[in-house]
Amino acid sequence: MVLRIGSLNHAKGFIINKLWHQHQIGEKHLPVRFLAYGYPPRHRHMISEALSELRHEGVVSVRKKKTGRGSQDHVSLEPSRLDQVRGLMNAFRETVGLPRIGRDFKTLLPP
């Protein structure tokens, strides 16, 4: 499955891939405002929509965390839902030319 840049599923795959690549799983978290970095500027509005849908599906959790500048929303992947979203992440990775991820989330599969 190849995703179209700017579609909702492409943005969801981008978020899942970014959180997985940066090891933001479980108790590790990333500020929500950093999620859109690296996504094409003219489609960045899709990130907030994709995040709210992923949050509704229970794939990611968003919590308020204290920082040096007050408190902000931070996001992390739910480890129990990782197997269910591997297909979406691999579809995103295929679209951008990255190798797919294996079932163990450690091996890279050939294209």
N, C-alpha and C positions, 0 to 999 in steps of 0.2 A: 504494500500500500504506500503510495507516494502522496505526500501532503502538499497542498498549495500554500505558498508563503502568504501570510496574512489571514489564513483561515483560523478558526477557533481551535481545531485539533492541532494545527501547527504550533500555535502559541502554547497549548497545553503540553505538547511534546517538548518544546523549548524549556518550559519551566521545570518539568520533570527531569530532563537531561541536565540542566544547570545545577539543580539541587543534588542529583546523584553524582555528577562529576566533582562537585565541591564537597562531597561527603556530608551534606546537611540532612542527615537521616536521624530520626528519633529526637534526642535531646539537643543535637547541634542545630543551629538556626542561622538564618540570613535575613538581614533587614529587607522588608518588602520593597522599599524604594530602589534596591539594587537589582531587582529581578529583571527590569526592562533593559539594563545595560547589555549590549551585544545583540539586541534584536533590531531589525531595520527600523529607523526612526519613523517612517511614515505608517508603520503598523504597530507602534508601541501601545496604542490605545487598546489593543486586543489582549494585552498581558493582564490588565486588571479584570477583564471579563473572564478570561481563562482561569485566573486565580480564584475568582469567586465560584466558578463551576467546579473546579478541583476541590475546593474547600467543602462545597455542598456534597460532593461524592465521597468525601472522607479520605481523599488521597493525600492531602496536605493539611497541616494544622497551622493556624495563625494565632500567635499569642503576643501579648504586650510584654516587652522586656525592657528593663532599665538600661540605659546607656549613659555615657558621660554627658549627654545633652538632653536629658529628660527620659521619656519612655517612648518607644516606637513599636510598631507591629513587626514581628519577625515570623518567618515561615520555615517549616521543615517538612520533610517527607515522612509519612507514616510507614514504619518498617513492615507492618502487617499487610499493607496494600501494594507493596513494591512488585510482587509477582504479577499482579493484575494489570499493571500499567507498563510492563516491559514492552508489549507490542506497540503501544503508542510512542514510547521513547525510541524504539527501533525504527518506526516509520519516520519519525523526525530525523533520526541519524542518517537514514538512507537518503532523505531529501537533500540534506546538506553535504552528503558525500563522506560521512564518517562510517566506520565499520559498526556492524550490529553487535549487541551485547548478548552473551550466552545466558543460559538458565541460571548459572551460578553467580552471575553479575561480575565475573572476573575475566572471563575469556572473551576475546574479540573474534567474531565470526567473519569469514571472508564474504565479500559482496555477492 
